[in-house]
Amino acid sequence: MSTTSRKTDPPPAPTFEVENELRATGARVVAGMDEVGRGAWAGPLLVCAAVPGEGEPPAGLTDSKRLTPGRRRELAARIEPWVAGHAFGWSEPAEIDEVGMTEALRRAARRALQALEPRPDAVVLDGHHDFIGAPWRVRTQVKGDLTCVSVAAAAILAKVRRDAFMAEVAEEYPGYGFEKGVGYPSPVHRTTLAESGPTPHHRLSWSYLDALPRWRHLRVTRPAPDGRLPLF
């Protein structure tokens, strides 16, 4: 097989291999989980948990980042009636500023799981770090959105839901490119941010503010774990 052929071949479709391994060890209900918005400068962090439905999943499931926005929306419309249940957990920018990303991830994930019906016996979490913790039984899976049906479904639902939210924010705060960049540091976002400053949807504890002389005074400094403010 030529190098060109290997590059154009689509990745294998996600399977139920990991979910079936967990079911074989006693987990009756298995949920997949993924997050979106972790690296954005503006907008919430969103976590989705999804329990696969019966039968074959919608064709075309894969890493949500490999799909066009239109294709993601099409798949989400087919995933929603197929899954046995799904739920979202949010962490707003002010909470991220207050507690930091690790804790914000944990809170958002637990909110999604607490809202999920049916309640899962095990969770397949995309990545290599368990940010949920006890008492939830968690199986981390690197590239889970490429390999696991439940995680791929959760990833697409999360991405579509957050993108729709950021499109609404763009109507309220035009010029930042939120309708396309969804809060990430695109060129138009950077330019408008430097000129007009952060919106209420921006994360004010992030270091991008240090490079904005007119607005750096707005940066929020989060106390260290021992309660003291850092000197530098």
Secondary structure as UniProt FT lines:
FT   HELIX           3..8
FT   HELIX           17..24
FT   TURN            25..26
FT   STRAND          30..36
FT   TURN            38..39
FT   STRAND          45..51
FT   TURN            59..60
FT   HELIX           64..66
FT   HELIX           69..82
FT   STRAND          85..91
FT   HELIX           93..99
FT   HELIX           101..115
FT   STRAND          122..126
FT   TURN            134..135
FT   STRAND          138..141
FT   TURN            142..143
FT   HELIX           144..147
FT   HELIX           149..172
FT   TURN            174..175
FT   HELIX           178..181
FT   TURN            182..183
FT   HELIX           187..196
FT   TURN            200..201
FT   TURN            204..205
FT   HELIX           207..211
FT   TURN            213..215
FT   HELIX           216..218
FT   TURN            225..226
//
